[in-house]
């Protein structure tokens, strides 16, 4: 039976450099088109960690070389990353579809804004490091010129830190839904979306923040009334006691079981924890919804119930 599926691509699906991305998206396209060939309706979201960092560094270098350019807002860097990742993904998807004789599915990237609450507590405690490492002297000079927060990053050097607020609403959700229902393969919510908040007269202002792409993908799945959320990562299944002698791989979890393991500290913050939390939120959002965490190349088997970790109410 066909399903509407939102897929959250991890960094391993995109690579870390332009050449790596060009190769990685071809592999990614094969796995995604497998699901479409099985009759599923697919919407693709993705991360942008290395890519937005590259853009941020490049724009910072430009402003240093030409002071008249000023500093590029992080929201603009996020928009740039969505466009160039989408460019590679949509061409890889289109090529794979055509190679299989599938000519009726248009592919489209939507530069996506995601509303956040400017009063979100995350803005009071920025926790997400971005951009290049700096010496203490460079960091303080950078902070004085830009007003951005800098902190030492685990003894490795100084970096800029930004907030990671919770997503509240996907601005372009209506367009994504309409195009999906018309049979398009949509790429959207890159890097968790461009964080924005509303000001007077309906203006959307970009926030200096990074939204977790798994939480954004979960919200997207809810807003599209998807049947399944698939979070693709670097392991085939979720584990408890990870990399310990009593490591245990999990085939399925109820939301209650997942929450109990999370409370024990079984899932690493910034790694598996947000994936499990997003999966739980989706599974609890409506009866019959299923979340799956697995490898990209195992997605098809995961949907069939052969592998991966399924979180279901």
Backbone bond lengths (Angstrom), bond angles and torsions (degrees), N, CA, C in turn:
res aa  C-N    CA-C-N  psi(-1)  N-CA   C-N-CA  omega(-1)  CA-C   N-CA-C  phi
1 X - - - 1.464 - - 1.526 108.95 -
2 X 1.324 117.94 129.95 1.456 120.60 -176.20 1.521 110.72 -69.98
3 X 1.328 115.72 150.76 1.451 122.10 -178.33 1.522 109.70 -129.36
4 X 1.335 115.79 155.39 1.458 119.81 166.78 1.522 106.87 -92.30
5 X 1.323 115.84 120.48 1.464 121.44 -171.82 1.519 110.42 -123.82
6 X 1.328 115.94 130.15 1.465 121.18 169.06 1.520 107.20 -100.72
7 X 1.326 115.60 127.50 1.462 121.62 -178.80 1.521 109.63 -112.57
8 X 1.327 116.03 127.88 1.459 122.18 175.95 1.527 108.14 -102.99
9 X 1.319 115.86 106.49 1.464 120.64 -179.22 1.523 110.71 -78.16
10 X 1.326 116.39 133.14 1.453 121.18 175.15 1.515 111.49 -86.07
11 X 1.326 115.59 175.65 1.461 120.93 -176.99 1.517 113.76 -61.03
12 X 1.353 117.41 -29.59 1.462 119.63 -179.20 1.528 111.78 -67.50
13 X 1.338 117.01 -15.14 1.463 120.39 178.34 1.522 112.01 -84.00
14 X 1.341 116.56 -7.89 1.462 120.26 -174.06 1.521 114.41 -124.62
15 X 1.328 118.57 -16.82 1.458 119.85 -176.87 1.516 111.88 78.26
16 X 1.348 115.97 -179.21 1.456 121.43 -175.28 1.520 114.26 -114.45
17 X 1.328 117.22 -10.77 1.464 121.44 -179.58 1.528 108.33 -134.02
18 X 1.330 116.69 169.35 1.464 119.83 178.09 1.530 112.26 -58.09
19 X 1.337 119.24 -49.22 1.473 118.82 178.30 1.529 112.73 -61.98
20 X 1.348 116.96 -40.14 1.467 120.04 178.44 1.526 110.54 -63.40
21 X 1.323 116.53 -40.47 1.465 120.14 -179.89 1.526 111.12 -63.35
22 X 1.321 116.59 -42.41 1.464 120.24 -179.21 1.531 111.23 -59.27
23 X 1.337 116.94 -35.67 1.464 120.89 178.27 1.534 111.20 -78.67
24 X 1.339 115.54 -43.42 1.469 120.19 -174.33 1.525 112.13 -63.35
25 X 1.333 117.26 -38.44 1.471 118.72 -176.00 1.524 112.12 -65.94
26 X 1.317 118.00 -25.40 1.468 119.99 177.52 1.524 110.66 -67.71
27 X 1.331 116.33 -40.05 1.466 120.91 176.44 1.525 109.97 -67.82
28 X 1.328 115.02 -42.92 1.461 120.61 179.05 1.523 110.87 -59.89
29 X 1.326 116.25 -43.31 1.462 120.91 -178.12 1.521 111.59 -60.07
30 X 1.320 118.14 -39.99 1.462 120.96 -179.72 1.530 110.84 -61.19
31 X 1.340 116.59 -43.45 1.460 120.38 -178.95 1.525 111.52 -67.79
32 X 1.332 116.72 -39.85 1.465 120.03 -179.11 1.533 110.84 -69.92
33 X 1.310 116.98 -42.73 1.470 120.23 -178.23 1.529 110.38 -69.05
34 X 1.326 117.97 -28.02 1.469 120.02 171.66 1.530 110.34 -53.74
35 X 1.329 116.30 -44.22 1.471 120.66 -177.77 1.521 111.13 -68.64
36 X 1.331 116.28 -37.61 1.464 120.59 177.84 1.529 110.37 -67.20
37 X 1.337 115.82 -39.91 1.460 121.16 179.78 1.532 110.89 -63.18
38 X 1.344 115.68 -27.08 1.465 120.32 177.56 1.533 112.18 -79.23
39 X 1.336 116.46 -0.87 1.457 120.33 176.64 1.511 115.73 99.81
40 X 1.335 116.97 5.22 1.458 119.99 -178.66 1.527 111.60 -83.96
41 X 1.328 115.41 152.03 1.462 122.50 174.60 1.533 106.16 -97.54
42 X 1.328 117.01 120.51 1.461 121.38 -169.37 1.524 111.15 -119.01
43 X 1.337 115.58 137.09 1.461 123.15 170.66 1.528 106.38 -123.77
44 X 1.330 116.85 134.86 1.456 121.32 -172.93 1.529 111.34 -113.93
45 X 1.331 115.73 124.75 1.457 122.46 169.16 1.530 107.71 -112.66
46 X 1.310 117.51 163.91 1.473 118.64 -175.10 1.521 111.43 -156.24
47 X 1.324 114.97 162.66 1.458 121.11 173.68 1.516 111.18 -82.51
48 X 1.342 115.56 178.14 1.471 119.41 177.61 1.525 111.37 -153.42
49 X 1.353 116.33 21.78 1.459 120.12 -172.62 1.515 115.24 -49.97
50 X 1.327 118.77 -63.63 1.473 118.57 -179.39 1.527 112.14 -63.61
51 X 1.323 116.04 -37.69 1.469 119.79 -172.57 1.527 112.15 -67.83
52 X 1.327 117.29 -44.92 1.462 118.72 -179.32 1.531 110.33 -69.03
53 X 1.340 116.03 -29.89 1.460 118.87 175.93 1.523 112.04 -66.28
54 X 1.337 115.85 -40.68 1.472 120.80 177.44 1.525 110.12 -61.20
55 X 1.334 115.76 -45.53 1.464 120.10 -179.21 1.527 110.67 -65.35
56 X 1.320 116.60 -43.80 1.462 121.14 179.71 1.528 110.62 -59.07
57 X 1.339 116.72 -44.43 1.464 120.87 179.44 1.522 111.27 -65.38
58 X 1.346 116.03 -40.81 1.461 120.02 -179.28 1.529 111.24 -64.49
59 X 1.327 116.16 -42.37 1.464 119.51 -179.81 1.524 111.42 -70.30
60 X 1.335 116.50 -33.19 1.466 119.89 175.91 1.522 110.37 -65.84
61 X 1.354 115.82 -39.54 1.465 119.68 177.76 1.525 110.86 -64.80
62 X 1.325 116.14 -37.79 1.466 120.17 178.69 1.527 110.73 -63.36
63 X 1.332 117.04 -44.45 1.466 119.58 -178.48 1.524 111.27 -67.07
64 X 1.329 116.34 -28.68 1.468 119.95 177.01 1.528 110.55 -72.15
65 X 1.343 115.24 -38.83 1.463 120.16 179.64 1.523 111.64 -73.32
66 X 1.352 115.73 -36.31 1.461 120.82 -178.39 1.530 108.64 -132.39
67 X 1.331 118.45 90.99 1.469 122.16 -175.76 1.525 114.09 -56.58
68 X 1.319 117.88 -21.22 1.467 119.66 179.81 1.533 111.63 -68.32
69 X 1.335 116.82 -18.25 1.466 119.97 -179.81 1.523 112.88 -74.13
70 X 1.321 117.22 -26.31 1.458 119.57 -177.42 1.528 111.51 70.44
71 X 1.328 116.40 -179.78 1.466 121.35 -179.68 1.522 110.12 -92.74
72 X 1.321 116.15 134.80 1.463 121.83 -178.29 1.528 109.92 -81.04
73 X 1.333 118.73 126.31 1.466 120.66 178.90 1.528 111.27 -59.60
74 X 1.334 115.61 147.12 1.464 120.41 179.82 1.521 111.04 -60.17
75 X 1.339 117.40 -33.32 1.461 120.40 179.21 1.533 110.93 -61.94
76 X 1.325 117.11 -36.83 1.462 121.02 178.38 1.531 110.26 -70.11
77 X 1.332 116.47 -40.16 1.466 119.76 175.79 1.526 110.59 -60.36
78 X 1.342 116.65 -39.10 1.459 120.50 177.49 1.515 112.11 -63.40
79 X 1.338 116.29 -40.70 1.469 120.06 178.20 1.519 110.47 -63.46
80 X 1.330 116.99 -42.64 1.467 120.71 178.18 1.528 110.66 -60.33
81 X 1.329 116.72 -41.92 1.472 119.79 -178.05 1.518 110.85 -66.38
82 X 1.335 117.59 -39.08 1.464 120.26 177.74 1.520 110.96 -59.47
83 X 1.323 115.63 -42.47 1.464 119.67 -176.64 1.521 111.77 -67.81
84 X 1.325 117.70 -45.11 1.467 116.48 -174.79 1.526 112.89 -79.26
85 X 1.338 117.65 -28.28 1.463 118.86 172.49 1.529 109.19 -70.07
86 X 1.318 116.20 -43.05 1.464 120.70 178.15 1.518 112.10 -60.18
87 X 1.329 115.99 -39.75 1.467 121.33 178.22 1.527 110.92 -56.13
88 X 1.329 116.96 -47.35 1.472 120.23 179.24 1.518 111.57 -69.50
89 X 1.325 117.28 -43.45 1.460 120.32 -178.10 1.525 111.79 -64.52
90 X 1.327 116.96 -46.94 1.466 117.81 -174.37 1.520 111.35 -67.55
91 X 1.317 117.33 -33.29 1.458 118.78 176.95 1.529 111.16 -70.24
92 X 1.341 116.58 -38.43 1.466 119.65 177.77 1.526 110.83 -66.25
93 X 1.335 117.54 -42.03 1.463 121.07 178.41 1.528 110.67 -63.91
94 X 1.327 116.24 -46.39 1.464 120.07 -178.49 1.532 110.67 -60.71
95 X 1.319 116.13 -44.23 1.469 120.21 -179.53 1.523 111.02 -62.31
96 X 1.344 116.65 -43.60 1.463 120.73 -179.22 1.527 110.58 -65.96
97 X 1.327 117.34 -41.72 1.465 120.65 177.29 1.530 111.15 -60.02
98 X 1.321 116.64 -48.07 1.463 120.95 -178.62 1.523 111.38 -65.65
99 X 1.337 117.06 -37.51 1.469 120.36 178.28 1.526 111.41 -61.69
100 X 1.327 116.65 -26.31 1.465 120.47 179.30 1.531 112.01 -96.09
101 X 1.314 115.72 6.78 1.456 119.11 178.64 1.512 114.50 79.86
102 X 1.331 117.17 15.35 1.462 121.32 178.57 1.525 107.71 -94.41
103 X 1.311 116.62 106.41 1.472 120.69 -171.92 1.521 113.22 -112.82
104 X 1.331 117.43 1.89 1.465 120.46 -172.06 1.527 113.52 -106.44
105 X 1.331 117.99 8.64 1.466 120.68 -177.48 1.530 109.72 -115.60
106 X 1.340 117.90 100.95 1.469 119.82 174.91 1.530 110.14 -68.76
107 X 1.322 116.68 151.32 1.463 122.30 -179.89 1.525 108.60 -119.53
108 X 1.320 116.20 135.26 1.463 119.78 -173.25 1.527 110.42 -146.37
109 X 1.332 116.52 139.06 1.466 122.09 172.53 1.520 109.26 -102.16
110 X 1.328 116.61 133.22 1.461 121.66 176.59 1.532 108.64 -114.59
111 X 1.323 115.48 117.98 1.465 119.73 173.18 1.528 106.62 -68.64
112 X 1.328 115.69 118.50 1.459 121.52 -164.46 1.528 112.49 -114.41
113 X 1.340 115.27 131.15 1.450 121.84 174.03 1.528 109.16 -102.68
114 X 1.326 116.06 142.76 1.462 121.14 -178.88 1.525 108.82 -128.58
115 X 1.314 114.68 123.46 1.467 119.26 -176.51 1.524 110.87 -75.93
116 X 1.328 114.96 136.52 1.461 122.16 174.80 1.534 108.01 -125.15
117 X 1.305 115.95 164.22 1.457 121.96 178.33 1.528 108.58 -90.73
118 X 1.338 118.73 118.20 1.467 119.29 -179.99 1.525 112.84 -61.82
119 X 1.354 117.15 -14.94 1.466 121.03 177.13 1.534 111.86 -94.79
120 X 1.324 116.81 6.59 1.468 120.29 177.08 1.534 108.92 -55.18
121 X 1.340 118.17 131.83 1.473 120.67 -179.38 1.524 113.86 -55.99
122 X 1.333 117.13 -22.27 1.468 120.03 -179.72 1.525 111.90 -60.13
123 X 1.325 117.28 -28.45 1.465 119.80 179.83 1.524 112.31 -70.31
124 X 1.331 116.29 -19.45 1.462 120.07 177.50 1.523 112.23 -86.44
125 X 1.320 116.49 -11.74 1.470 120.65 -178.37 1.527 109.88 -142.76
126 X 1.337 118.03 70.51 1.474 120.83 -179.04 1.524 111.04 -57.24
127 X 1.333 116.13 127.64 1.465 120.44 -171.64 1.526 113.90 -125.88
128 X 1.330 117.45 -1.04 1.463 120.75 -173.01 1.526 110.24 -105.74
129 X 1.353 118.40 111.18 1.468 119.18 177.61 1.524 111.22 -77.22
130 X 1.308 116.94 139.08 1.463 121.41 177.27 1.524 109.11 -137.90
131 X 1.323 115.29 161.86 1.463 120.28 174.49 1.511 113.52 76.49
132 X 1.308 114.68 -173.26 1.463 120.97 -172.70 1.527 111.80 -79.12
133 X 1.331 115.18 162.13 1.454 121.56 173.65 1.529 109.09 -77.79
134 X 1.325 115.23 143.70 1.457 121.33 179.48 1.524 109.92 -130.26
135 X 1.336 115.72 159.15 1.459 119.53 169.02 1.528 107.60 -72.58
136 X 1.316 116.48 165.87 1.461 119.55 179.32 1.527 111.01 -60.20
137 X 1.324 116.08 -40.46 1.467 120.29 179.88 1.536 110.90 -64.43
138 X 1.347 116.56 -45.13 1.470 120.66 178.31 1.522 110.86 -62.08
139 X 1.332 115.72 -41.34 1.459 120.55 -177.17 1.528 111.36 -64.78
140 X 1.309 116.49 -42.99 1.462 119.51 -178.73 1.531 111.04 -69.28
141 X 1.312 116.48 -35.44 1.463 120.35 176.20 1.533 110.00 -65.70
142 X 1.337 115.31 -43.25 1.470 121.01 178.43 1.522 110.28 -61.57
143 X 1.335 116.70 -43.93 1.471 120.90 -179.03 1.525 110.87 -64.34
144 X 1.316 116.10 -39.60 1.470 119.73 -179.93 1.527 111.46 -65.03
145 X 1.329 117.06 -36.43 1.467 121.29 -177.93 1.526 112.69 -77.95
146 X 1.334 116.66 -33.35 1.468 120.33 -172.17 1.517 114.30 -107.81
147 X 1.330 117.42 -22.96 1.460 120.49 -173.68 1.514 112.92 79.71
148 X 1.345 117.72 5.80 1.457 121.79 -179.82 1.518 110.96 -79.91
149 X 1.331 116.12 152.27 1.453 121.64 178.80 1.527 110.38 -79.44
150 X 1.332 116.41 133.90 1.464 121.24 174.19 1.522 108.63 -126.39
151 X 1.326 115.15 144.28 1.465 120.72 177.35 1.522 108.61 -145.15
152 X 1.322 114.83 160.68 1.466 119.30 174.78 1.526 108.42 -73.52
153 X 1.333 116.10 138.37 1.460 122.07 -176.02 1.521 109.91 -109.79
154 X 1.327 115.42 93.44 1.472 122.81 173.25 1.532 112.98 51.46
155 X 1.323 116.06 36.78 1.458 120.14 176.86 1.515 115.18 74.59
156 X 1.349 116.61 6.13 1.472 120.13 -177.17 1.519 112.82 -95.26
157 X 1.320 116.69 -7.14 1.458 121.16 -175.79 1.517 109.44 136.79
158 X 1.316 115.66 -177.98 1.462 121.31 -177.96 1.524 110.00 -102.47
159 X 1.336 115.20 143.95 1.461 120.03 179.49 1.527 109.73 -143.47
160 X 1.314 113.90 163.69 1.458 119.74 172.50 1.530 108.99 -75.08
161 X 1.329 116.69 142.39 1.461 122.29 176.42 1.529 109.25 -121.43
162 X 1.339 114.97 138.99 1.464 120.65 177.22 1.521 109.40 -130.50
163 X 1.318 115.32 167.16 1.465 121.40 -179.17 1.524 111.00 -76.93
164 X 1.335 115.64 158.52 1.468 121.52 174.05 1.531 108.29 -128.48
165 X 1.351 116.84 77.43 1.469 120.98 -176.71 1.527 112.51 -75.92
166 X 1.308 115.52 165.07 1.465 121.31 177.68 1.530 110.35 -79.56
167 X 1.332 117.84 139.50 1.472 120.35 176.30 1.524 110.63 -73.00
168 X 1.339 116.21 139.92 1.457 120.90 -178.72 1.528 112.85 -111.80
169 X 1.326 116.55 -36.41 1.468 119.72 -176.57 1.524 109.21 -159.91
170 X 1.326 116.64 135.93 1.465 121.39 177.00 1.521 108.15 -91.29
171 X 1.310 116.12 114.53 1.466 121.37 -172.20 1.527 111.24 -59.60
172 X 1.314 117.29 -43.13 1.473 121.67 -176.43 1.526 113.66 -90.93
173 X 1.340 117.46 18.26 1.473 120.54 -176.19 1.525 111.96 -57.78
174 X 1.318 118.09 -37.86 1.463 120.76 -179.71 1.508 112.29 -63.47
175 X 1.324 116.32 -44.00 1.466 120.11 178.43 1.522 110.95 -65.48
176 X 1.329 116.56 -41.16 1.467 120.73 178.54 1.522 110.08 -61.78
177 X 1.326 116.16 -44.31 1.471 120.55 -179.44 1.526 111.04 -63.57
178 X 1.321 116.45 -47.35 1.471 119.92 -177.43 1.527 111.84 -62.05
179 X 1.325 116.33 -44.27 1.462 119.92 -179.37 1.531 111.12 -67.48
180 X 1.329 116.17 -38.51 1.472 120.22 177.63 1.526 110.20 -62.53
181 X 1.322 116.62 -45.45 1.469 120.12 -179.95 1.523 111.90 -66.66
182 X 1.331 116.90 -24.01 1.470 120.86 176.21 1.525 112.56 -83.89
183 X 1.344 116.69 1.49 1.455 119.82 174.59 1.515 116.12 98.07
184 X 1.338 117.48 9.91 1.458 120.25 178.23 1.531 110.66 -80.83
185 X 1.311 116.58 151.97 1.466 122.88 167.66 1.522 106.53 -95.54
186 X 1.334 116.57 113.40 1.459 121.88 -172.19 1.525 110.91 -105.73
187 X 1.339 115.25 134.84 1.464 123.96 171.64 1.526 106.14 -109.09
188 X 1.329 117.06 125.15 1.466 118.71 -173.76 1.528 110.56 -156.35
189 X 1.335 114.96 177.88 1.473 122.41 175.02 1.520 112.24 54.97
190 X 1.343 117.01 35.07 1.460 120.58 -179.48 1.519 112.19 -59.46
191 X 1.336 115.41 132.24 1.460 120.75 178.70 1.513 113.72 64.93
192 X 1.335 116.97 22.19 1.461 120.01 -176.80 1.513 112.93 87.46
193 X 1.334 116.07 4.62 1.463 120.28 -178.84 1.520 111.99 86.24
194 X 1.323 115.75 162.91 1.466 121.35 175.90 1.519 107.70 -82.06
195 X 1.338 118.99 115.95 1.463 119.80 -177.96 1.530 110.30 -69.57
196 X 1.323 116.60 127.09 1.466 121.80 178.80 1.519 109.28 -136.61
197 X 1.313 115.61 157.99 1.467 120.63 172.13 1.516 108.68 -138.02
198 X 1.320 115.29 156.65 1.461 120.99 -174.16 1.526 110.60 -84.84
199 X 1.329 115.44 136.84 1.456 121.54 172.21 1.527 107.71 -115.86
200 X 1.302 117.78 -164.10 1.465 120.00 -179.29 1.526 110.59 -66.15
201 X 1.324 115.79 153.89 1.460 123.73 176.89 1.526 113.25 59.60
202 X 1.336 116.75 34.62 1.467 122.98 174.06 1.523 114.49 65.35
203 X 1.318 116.95 16.76 1.466 119.52 178.70 1.528 110.00 -74.37
204 X 1.336 116.66 137.80 1.462 122.11 174.90 1.519 108.33 -102.56
205 X 1.297 116.53 118.05 1.466 121.87 -177.36 1.521 109.88 -105.21
206 X 1.324 117.12 131.44 1.456 121.08 178.71 1.515 111.46 -67.61
207 X 1.320 116.20 139.25 1.463 122.03 179.20 1.519 110.02 -104.64
208 X 1.312 116.74 145.55 1.467 121.66 176.04 1.526 107.73 -79.16
209 X 1.310 115.27 80.42 1.461 120.74 -173.18 1.519 109.94 -155.64
210 X 1.315 115.26 168.36 1.469 122.75 175.84 1.522 107.69 -132.58
211 X 1.330 116.84 122.92 1.461 121.06 177.79 1.529 108.89 -91.07
212 X 1.315 116.67 134.90 1.467 120.24 177.34 1.525 109.38 -61.04
213 X 1.334 116.83 127.42 1.467 120.08 -174.14 1.530 112.64 -67.80
214 X 1.324 117.82 -25.48 1.466 119.59 178.29 1.527 110.98 -72.15
215 X 1.337 117.38 -40.26 1.461 120.39 176.82 1.524 110.66 -66.98
216 X 1.324 116.91 -38.51 1.459 119.97 178.50 1.529 110.42 -67.16
217 X 1.325 117.38 -41.02 1.466 120.98 178.72 1.525 110.82 -62.86
218 X 1.329 116.19 -36.95 1.466 120.25 177.60 1.524 110.61 -64.39
219 X 1.336 115.97 -44.59 1.462 119.48 178.09 1.529 110.82 -62.49
220 X 1.332 116.31 -41.43 1.465 120.87 176.93 1.524 110.59 -58.45
221 X 1.329 117.00 -45.60 1.465 121.02 -179.88 1.523 111.23 -60.95
222 X 1.331 116.54 -39.18 1.468 119.76 176.63 1.521 111.04 -65.04
223 X 1.337 116.38 -47.57 1.461 120.09 -175.18 1.528 111.79 -67.65
224 X 1.336 117.37 -24.34 1.468 120.91 177.71 1.524 112.15 -92.97
225 X 1.342 116.89 -0.38 1.465 122.04 -176.18 1.526 110.72 54.17
226 X 1.331 115.30 48.44 1.464 121.14 -179.70 1.525 110.77 -73.33
227 X 1.319 115.12 155.62 1.464 121.31 175.37 1.521 111.53 -83.85
228 X 1.341 115.28 -30.89 1.457 119.54 -173.34 1.521 110.70 -144.09
229 X 1.322 115.46 141.17 1.458 123.70 170.78 1.522 107.13 -113.47
230 X 1.330 116.35 122.25 1.464 120.40 177.74 1.522 108.35 -112.46
231 X 1.319 116.00 118.96 1.459 122.08 177.92 1.523 107.34 -104.54
232 X 1.325 115.45 112.81 1.460 120.99 -176.42 1.521 109.74 -93.79
233 X 1.321 115.00 134.69 1.452 119.93 -175.09 1.529 109.63 -143.72
234 X 1.329 117.30 -164.51 1.467 121.11 -172.54 1.527 113.29 -92.93
235 X 1.334 117.85 2.66 1.468 121.19 178.52 1.521 109.41 -128.17
236 X 1.332 115.42 154.83 1.466 120.31 -176.91 1.516 112.32 -74.03
237 X 1.345 116.24 -33.39 1.453 121.40 -179.01 1.527 109.81 -141.84
238 X 1.310 115.54 163.51 1.459 121.68 172.48 1.526 107.69 -78.87
239 X 1.330 115.85 143.52 1.464 120.23 179.67 1.519 110.60 -126.25
240 X 1.328 115.04 153.40 1.457 121.11 165.82 1.523 107.14 -109.72
241 X 1.329 115.57 154.49 1.469 121.60 -172.95 1.533 109.88 54.73
242 X 1.318 115.10 43.66 1.463 122.51 -174.21 1.528 110.99 -56.88
243 X 1.348 115.20 129.40 1.463 124.61 178.70 1.525 113.06 61.55
244 X 1.335 116.35 27.05 1.453 122.00 174.45 1.528 108.03 -114.32
245 X 1.342 117.68 164.52 1.477 119.55 -178.43 1.531 113.32 -56.84
246 X 1.339 116.86 -31.38 1.468 119.79 -178.61 1.535 111.89 -100.68
247 X 1.336 116.16 29.33 1.466 121.08 178.05 1.525 110.35 -55.23
248 X 1.349 114.81 137.61 1.467 120.63 -179.32 1.522 109.52 -134.18
249 X 1.345 116.32 123.30 1.460 121.72 178.15 1.520 109.18 -88.25
250 X 1.324 116.09 138.43 1.466 121.46 -171.70 1.526 111.35 -107.46
251 X 1.332 116.02 127.67 1.466 120.94 177.32 1.524 111.58 -81.89
252 X 1.328 116.77 -37.22 1.459 120.44 -178.36 1.524 109.35 -151.99
253 X 1.332 113.80 157.15 1.455 121.44 178.96 1.522 108.49 -144.99
254 X 1.318 116.46 143.26 1.455 119.59 165.34 1.530 106.50 -86.07
255 X 1.324 118.07 159.83 1.464 119.10 175.72 1.528 112.51 -55.10
256 X 1.317 117.52 -39.04 1.469 120.78 -179.65 1.527 110.97 -63.89
257 X 1.326 116.85 -43.07 1.466 120.03 178.30 1.518 111.12 -63.80
258 X 1.339 116.60 -42.53 1.464 120.67 -179.96 1.528 110.99 -62.51
259 X 1.330 116.07 -41.50 1.467 119.84 179.31 1.524 111.18 -64.95
260 X 1.318 116.28 -38.26 1.471 120.01 179.45 1.524 110.64 -65.14
261 X 1.326 117.30 -43.92 1.470 120.40 177.09 1.529 110.96 -63.16
262 X 1.334 116.69 -40.03 1.461 120.17 179.36 1.524 110.43 -62.96
263 X 1.334 116.57 -41.02 1.465 120.87 179.16 1.524 111.73 -63.58
264 X 1.332 116.48 -28.36 1.473 120.86 176.66 1.523 112.45 -76.75
265 X 1.326 117.11 -9.45 1.462 120.63 -177.50 1.509 113.23 83.65
266 X 1.350 117.52 24.81 1.462 121.20 -176.52 1.529 113.15 -73.10
267 X 1.324 117.76 -22.31 1.465 120.37 -174.24 1.529 110.19 -114.72
268 X 1.316 115.75 130.94 1.463 120.95 -174.14 1.523 111.83 -69.27
269 X 1.336 118.17 128.43 1.474 120.66 175.22 1.529 109.74 -60.41
270 X 1.332 115.91 141.30 1.458 119.90 179.54 1.512 113.43 77.36
271 X 1.333 117.09 -0.12 1.462 121.16 179.78 1.526 109.51 -130.70
272 X 1.329 117.76 -95.71 1.464 120.08 -178.36 1.523 112.77 -80.64
273 X 1.338 118.37 -28.40 1.461 120.14 -175.89 1.530 113.11 -56.91
274 X 1.350 120.57 -51.61 1.471 118.04 -179.95 1.521 113.42 -63.56
275 X 1.323 117.70 -29.51 1.466 120.51 177.22 1.526 110.37 -65.38
276 X 1.330 116.17 -46.01 1.459 120.12 179.22 1.527 110.52 -65.89
277 X 1.327 116.99 -41.58 1.467 120.15 179.93 1.533 110.97 -63.05
278 X 1.324 116.57 -42.26 1.467 120.03 178.16 1.527 110.43 -64.93
279 X 1.327 116.82 -42.35 1.460 121.02 179.46 1.527 111.27 -61.41
280 X 1.324 116.22 -42.10 1.469 121.27 179.22 1.524 110.44 -63.69
281 X 1.314 116.56 -45.04 1.468 120.23 -178.79 1.527 110.86 -60.40
282 X 1.329 116.68 -41.45 1.456 119.05 179.57 1.522 111.51 -67.89
283 X 1.327 116.77 -44.61 1.466 120.40 -179.19 1.525 111.48 -61.00
284 X 1.335 116.68 -32.35 1.463 120.64 -178.54 1.529 112.81 -84.90
285 X 1.331 117.69 -12.08 1.460 120.82 -170.45 1.527 113.72 -72.32
286 X 1.347 116.97 -24.64 1.467 119.80 -178.36 1.532 108.44 -166.78
287 X 1.308 119.05 139.96 1.471 120.37 178.22 1.526 111.48 -56.87
288 X 1.328 115.24 138.73 1.458 120.72 176.49 1.516 114.72 92.44
289 X 1.327 117.35 -7.87 1.460 119.48 179.39 1.527 110.51 -83.82
290 X 1.330 115.16 140.96 1.461 121.70 -177.45 1.517 109.82 -127.00
291 X 1.318 116.59 138.66 1.461 122.28 171.96 1.527 108.29 -112.34
292 X 1.310 115.49 145.16 1.461 121.81 -178.41 1.521 108.91 -133.18
293 X 1.315 116.82 132.72 1.467 122.59 175.46 1.518 107.64 -118.04
294 X 1.347 116.19 122.57 1.465 119.27 -178.34 1.521 110.61 -165.55
295 X 1.323 115.80 -175.54 1.462 123.50 175.21 1.523 110.92 -76.72
296 X 1.320 115.82 153.35 1.462 121.22 176.28 1.525 111.18 -54.43
297 X 1.317 116.91 -50.56 1.460 120.48 -174.98 1.528 113.08 -72.70
298 X 1.339 116.87 -7.14 1.466 120.92 178.85 1.526 112.61 -106.20
299 X 1.334 116.84 5.54 1.470 119.69 -175.40 1.525 112.15 -58.84
300 X 1.318 116.05 -44.24 1.478 120.01 -178.86 1.526 110.77 -61.48
301 X 1.329 116.98 -45.61 1.469 120.64 177.77 1.527 110.71 -65.97
302 X 1.330 116.05 -34.19 1.461 119.62 179.56 1.513 112.24 -64.09
303 X 1.325 116.57 -42.73 1.466 120.63 177.59 1.527 110.16 -61.25
304 X 1.326 115.83 -35.68 1.469 121.04 179.66 1.532 112.85 -78.18
305 X 1.337 116.19 -2.34 1.460 119.85 178.38 1.512 114.47 82.40
306 X 1.334 117.26 15.29 1.460 120.43 -176.69 1.524 113.57 -89.97
307 X 1.327 117.75 -19.60 1.457 120.44 -178.22 1.525 108.96 -160.90
308 X 1.327 115.85 -174.92 1.456 121.43 -177.87 1.524 111.21 79.43
309 X 1.322 115.03 173.83 1.463 121.58 175.52 1.518 108.42 -109.23
310 X 1.314 115.86 119.94 1.471 121.17 -179.88 1.528 109.06 -99.89
311 X 1.332 114.99 133.16 1.468 120.83 175.38 1.518 106.79 -113.24
312 X 1.324 116.16 116.87 1.456 120.16 -175.30 1.535 108.72 -145.59
313 X 1.305 115.33 144.40 1.476 122.50 -176.37 1.531 111.20 -65.26
